[in-house]
């Protein structure tokens, strides 16, 4: 019986240790006023005192279990003002986020005539346009960190 309990404890401890991760990200912002900002954008998860401390950028929260995903919302207001409140309280012209071996960038493309405000999202070079609502970038997690990145609320343009 004691061996079974020890084996179960070892499994639980190995899972919680595997659930901890630190991923360094790089964020470049171009605000609507032309100011350019570069900063780190870390993504971390640590088991601490019976709960999980989850941090993304400057945001931090305590959770009872590891999160399954993190959603980043990109709002395009009046086809002109770009807002990502997890990055800045100011409107943006463009941004680039490099995290978990992925590259996410939003900027205006003068050739994207059918895109709202001519704003284009590129996820590892794959192009998306804004639909009616906000764009949503989902970072899907597993025990080791980011398993996948998906896009919702946006569509791929026809070629």
Helices and strands as residue ranges (DSSP letters): H 2-19, E 21-23, E 26-31, E 36-40, E 43-48, E 51-56, E 59-63, E 69-77, E 81-83, E 92-99, E 102-108, G 116-118, E 119-123, E 126-130, E 135-142, E 145-152, E 154-155
